[in-house]
Amino acid sequence: MRALHVALVFGVALFASRAFAESADRDKPIQVEAQKGNYNDLKQAGVFSGSVIVTKGTIRVTGERVELRKDPEGYEHAVITAAAGQLARFRQRRDVSRPGVEEFIEGLAERIEYDGKSETIKLITRAQLIRLENDQQRDELRGNLITYDSRSTEYSVDGTATPGSDSRVRATIAPRNAAPANGAPAPLKSTPSIDAPR
């Protein structure tokens, strides 16, 4: 089946926030590719299914089914669900905070929920959140529910398990140091105390 390609323009950014999003994302249109879908402009709501890809600026979300809606106050909401046995994914570049460092946030879960009014993202069931600097993994959270509050820039992770799953949470937090974020070795410098070979 030929993929359905739809461009939707909303006033509030999907997955956009001051601390979480690339600020330019809020002005970009939402583009959806799927095997099938429908969108009601009057209700400001749509459902797309079949290898769905949603992009908005630097944001890229993939899953088997995506529900998009805009509430009467103008806030956007989205629910992304994965195919059976798979994980839905999102990836977004963050605003540059240090010269030479490109930072991304990546999330995986069976279900991803975005609430534009509370500015939260929830990763539900087999959830994983990763922070990358120059394509190198720095921080990672794993649990059954991860919530990111972009207003307070706080993460919470809950290991409350469904039957047959692990109830522990796991976190890897990289030290904040002056080492090059891209993993490059420190530059070599000549030492005047060592004579040149003869």
C-alpha positions in Angstrom: 0.0 0.0 0.0 1.3 3.4 -0.9 2.3 5.6 2.1 0.0 8.4 3.0 1.8 11.7 3.4 0.0 14.6 5.2 1.3 17.9 6.4 -0.4 19.5 9.4 0.4 22.9 10.8 -0.4 23.6 14.5 0.2 26.6 16.6 1.9 24.8 19.5 4.9 22.5 19.0 4.6 18.8 19.4 7.2 17.7 21.9 8.5 21.3 22.1 9.6 23.0 25.4 12.1 25.5 26.6 14.5 22.9 28.0 13.7 19.9 25.9 13.2 21.1 22.4 15.1 22.8 19.6 13.3 26.1 19.9 12.9 26.4 16.1 10.7 23.3 16.2 7.7 25.2 17.4 7.4 27.0 14.1 7.6 23.9 11.9 4.7 22.0 10.4 3.9 18.5 11.5 4.4 16.0 8.7 2.9 12.5 8.9 3.7 9.5 6.7 1.6 6.3 7.2 -0.1 3.5 5.4 -3.5 5.0 6.2 -5.0 7.8 8.2 -7.7 10.3 8.7 -7.8 13.9 10.0 -10.8 16.0 10.9 -10.0 19.7 10.6 -13.1 20.8 12.4 -12.3 18.5 15.4 -8.6 19.1 15.1 -7.9 15.4 15.5 -6.5 12.6 13.5 -5.4 8.9 13.6 -2.7 7.4 11.5 -1.5 3.8 11.4 0.9 1.5 9.6 4.6 2.3 10.1 3.9 5.9 11.0 6.6 8.5 10.9 5.9 12.0 12.4 8.4 14.8 11.9 8.3 18.4 13.1 11.6 20.2 12.7 14.2 18.1 14.5 11.6 15.9 16.1 11.1 12.4 14.6 8.6 10.0 16.1 7.9 6.5 14.8 5.3 3.9 15.8 2.5 1.7 14.5 -0.3 4.1 15.4 -0.4 7.8 16.2 -3.3 9.8 17.5 -3.0 13.6 17.2 -5.4 16.2 18.6 -5.6 19.9 19.6 -7.8 20.7 22.5 -10.2 23.8 22.7 -7.5 25.8 24.5 -5.1 25.2 21.7 -2.8 22.7 23.4 -1.5 19.7 21.4 -1.7 16.1 22.5 -0.3 12.9 21.0 -0.3 9.2 21.7 2.1 7.0 19.9 1.8 3.2 20.2 4.2 0.5 18.9 3.4 -2.6 17.0 3.1 -5.8 19.0 6.5 -6.7 20.5 8.1 -3.5 19.2 8.9 -0.1 20.7 7.7 3.4 19.6 10.6 5.9 19.3 11.2 9.6 19.4 14.3 11.7 18.8 14.8 15.4 19.2 17.7 17.8 19.1 18.0 20.2 22.0 19.0 23.8 21.8 22.8 24.3 21.8 24.0 25.0 25.3 27.8 24.6 24.8 29.8 25.4 21.7 30.7 22.4 19.6 28.2 20.1 21.4 25.1 18.7 19.6 22.7 17.2 22.0 19.8 14.8 21.4 17.2 13.1 23.5 15.9 9.7 22.4 13.1 7.8 24.0 11.7 4.3 23.5 8.6 2.7 24.9 5.5 0.6 24.0 3.5 3.8 24.4 4.5 7.5 24.3 2.2 10.2 25.5 2.7 14.0 25.0 0.6 16.5 26.9 1.1 20.0 25.6 -0.8 21.7 28.5 1.3 20.2 31.2 4.4 20.1 29.0 5.1 16.5 29.9 6.2 13.4 27.9 5.5 9.9 29.3 7.2 6.8 28.1 5.1 3.8 29.2 6.1 0.1 29.4 9.7 -1.0 28.7 10.7 2.7 28.7 14.1 4.0 28.0 15.4 7.6 27.8 18.9 8.4 26.4 20.8 11.7 26.2 23.4 11.9 23.5 26.2 14.4 23.0 27.8 14.4 19.6 26.2 10.9 19.0 27.8 9.5 22.1 25.5 8.2 24.9 25.9 10.2 28.1 22.8 9.4 30.3 20.3 6.6 30.3 17.1 5.8 32.3 15.2 2.6 32.2 12.0 1.6 33.9 8.3 0.9 33.3 7.3 4.5 33.3 9.5 7.6 32.6 8.0 11.1 32.8 9.8 14.2 31.7 8.5 17.5 32.9 9.9 20.2 30.7 8.8 23.1 33.0 10.9 21.9 35.8 13.4 20.0 33.6 13.0 16.9 35.8 12.8 13.2 35.0 11.1 10.6 37.1 11.3 6.9 36.6 9.0 4.2 38.1 9.7 0.5 38.1 6.1 -0.5 38.9 6.0 -3.7 36.9 3.4 -5.4 34.9 3.1 -9.2 35.5 6.3 -10.9 34.3 8.4 -7.8 33.9 11.2 -6.3 35.9 10.3 -3.9 38.7 13.7 -2.3 39.1 14.7 1.1 37.6 18.2 1.7 36.2 20.0 4.9 35.6 23.4 5.7 34.1 24.5 9.4 34.6 27.7 10.6 33.0 29.9 13.0 35.0 29.8 16.6 33.9 33.5 17.4 33.1 35.6 19.3 30.7 36.5 16.3 28.6 35.6 16.8 24.9 32.0 15.6 24.4 32.8 14.0 21.1 35.3 11.6 22.6 38.2 13.2 20.8 41.6 12.9 22.6 43.2 16.0 24.0 45.3 17.8 21.4 49.0 17.1 21.4 51.3 20.0 22.3 55.1 20.2 21.9 57.2 20.2 25.1 60.2 22.5 25.0 62.1 20.3 27.6 62.4 17.4 25.1 65.1 17.8 22.4 64.3 17.1 18.8 65.8 13.8 17.6 69.2 14.1 15.9 
